[in-house]
Amino acid sequence: FEEDETFATHGKLYRLYVGDKEYGEIDYNRYSLIDDNGNTDYKYCTLIEDAARLTYTLILSAMLLIVVNIARDSAESTPFTQQNINRVKKIALLQLLLTFAPGMVRMVMSFIRFNYYQSTFDITSWYLFAIAAVIAMIAYIFQRGLALQEDVDSIA
């Protein structure tokens, strides 16, 4: 616990130090897990957070790779192709996975070491879920765009 008057909550924040080096600001609730013997394993708590961040980063990287592929393939032609529609659907699924996977990693790793999981309500998950729904709607719009394009092509 450190006092920092520049912080919005009037200086009440927790920072993790590894040796003499600051690791970063932490959520106290995620580092207060105790095992059956009443001990806290800060290294394992850090590992849990790092694994959740890695999961988030890998999923987000996969989404960005798909977006780059859509942009690359659509640069000289129409984006309304079945392949791009499938890609947008994959992005929607990855976004849905992004909503749940980092929390699931935290939960599983917490159960492995501490035999329980402590969680708080996080509005960010609801936002990520809403974004997944919006991306799914974009896939539907692409599907309709493809159908309209095929109709126009068949008339011409």
For each residue, the residues with C-beta under 8 A, 3 or more apart:
1: 12 13 14
2: 11 13 14 15
3: 11 12
4: 7 11 13
5: 10 11
6: 11
7: 4 10 11 12 13
8:
9: 12 13
10: 5 7
11: 2 3 4 5 6 7
12: 1 3 7 9
13: 1 2 4 7 9 25
14: 1 2 25 26 27 28 31
15: 2 22 23 24 25 26
16: 22 23 24 25 26 31 42 46
17: 20 21 22 23
18: 21 23 46
19:
20: 17
21: 17 18
22: 15 16 17
23: 15 16 17 18 26 46
24: 15 16
25: 13 14 15 16
26: 14 15 16 23 30 31 49
27: 14 30 31
28: 14 31 32
29: 32 118 120
30: 26 27 33 45 48 49 106 118
31: 14 16 26 27 28 40 42 45 46
32: 28 29 40 118
33: 30 40 41 45 110 113 114 116 118
34: 38 39 40 114
35: 38 39 40 41 113 114 115
36: 115
37:
38: 34 35
39: 34 35
40: 31 32 33 34 35 45
41: 33 35 44 45 113 114
42: 16 31 45 46
43: 46 47
44: 41 47 48 109 113
45: 30 31 33 40 41 42 48 49
46: 16 18 23 31 42 43 49 50
47: 43 44 50 51 109
48: 30 44 45 51 52 105 106 109 110
49: 26 30 45 46 52 53 106
50: 46 47 53 54
51: 47 48 54 55 105 106 109
52: 48 49 55 56 102 103 105 106
53: 49 50 56 57 102
54: 50 51 57 58
55: 51 52 58 59 101 102 105
56: 52 53 59 60 98 101 102
57: 53 54 60 61
58: 54 55 61 62
59: 55 56 62 63 94 97 98 101
60: 56 57 63 64 98
61: 57 58 64 65
62: 58 59 65 66 94
63: 59 60 66 67 91 94 95 98
64: 60 61 67 68
65: 61 62 68 69
66: 62 63 69 70 87 90 91 94
67: 63 64 70 71 91
68: 64 65 71 72
69: 65 66 72 73 87
70: 66 67 73 74 79 84 87 88
71: 67 68 74 75
72: 68 69 75
73: 69 70 77 81 83 84
74: 70 71 77 78 79 81 84
75: 71 72
76:
77: 73 74 81
78: 74 81 149
79: 70 74 84 142
80: 84 85 142 145 146 149
81: 73 74 77 78 84 85 146
82: 85 86 146
83: 73 86 87
84: 70 73 74 79 80 81 87 88 142
85: 80 81 82 88 89 139 142 143 146
86: 82 83 89 90
87: 66 69 70 83 84 90 91
88: 70 84 85 91 92 135 138 139 142
89: 85 86 92 93 136 139
90: 66 86 87 93 94
91: 63 66 67 87 88 94 95 135 139
92: 88 89 95 96 132 135 136 138 139
93: 89 90 96 97 132
94: 59 62 63 66 90 91 97 98
95: 63 91 92 98 99 128 131 132 135
96: 92 93 99 100 129 132
97: 59 93 94 100 101
98: 56 59 60 63 94 95 101 102 128 132
99: 95 96 125 128 129 132
100: 96 97 103 104 125
101: 55 56 59 97 98 104 105
102: 52 53 55 56 98 105 106
103: 52 100 106 107 119 122 125
104: 100 101 107 108
105: 48 51 52 55 101 102 108 109
106: 30 48 49 51 52 102 103 109 110 117 119
107: 103 104 110 111 117 119
108: 104 105 111 112
109: 44 47 48 51 105 106 112 113
110: 33 48 106 107 113 114 116 117 118
111: 107 108 114 115 116 117
112: 108 109
113: 33 35 41 44 109 110
114: 33 34 35 41 110 111 117
115: 35 36 111
116: 33 110 111
117: 106 107 110 111 114
118: 29 30 32 33 110
119: 103 106 107 122
120: 29
121:
122: 103 119 125
123: 126 127
124: 127 128
125: 99 100 103 122 128 129
126: 123 129 130
127: 123 124 130 131
128: 95 98 99 124 125 131 132
129: 96 99 125 126 132 133
130: 126 127 133 134
131: 95 127 128 134 135
132: 92 93 95 96 98 99 128 129 135 136
133: 129 130 136 137
134: 130 131 137 138
135: 88 91 92 95 131 132 138 139
136: 89 92 132 133 139 140
137: 133 134 140 141
138: 88 92 134 135 141 142
139: 85 88 89 91 92 135 136 142 143
140: 136 137 143 144
141: 137 138 144 145
142: 79 80 84 85 88 138 139 145 146
143: 85 139 140 146 147
144: 140 141 147 148
145: 80 141 142 148 149
146: 80 81 82 85 142 143 149 150
147: 143 144 150 151
148: 144 145 151 152
149: 78 80 145 146 152 153
150: 146 147 153 154
151: 147 148 154 155
152: 148 149 155 156
153: 149 150 156
154: 150 151
155: 151 152
156: 152 153
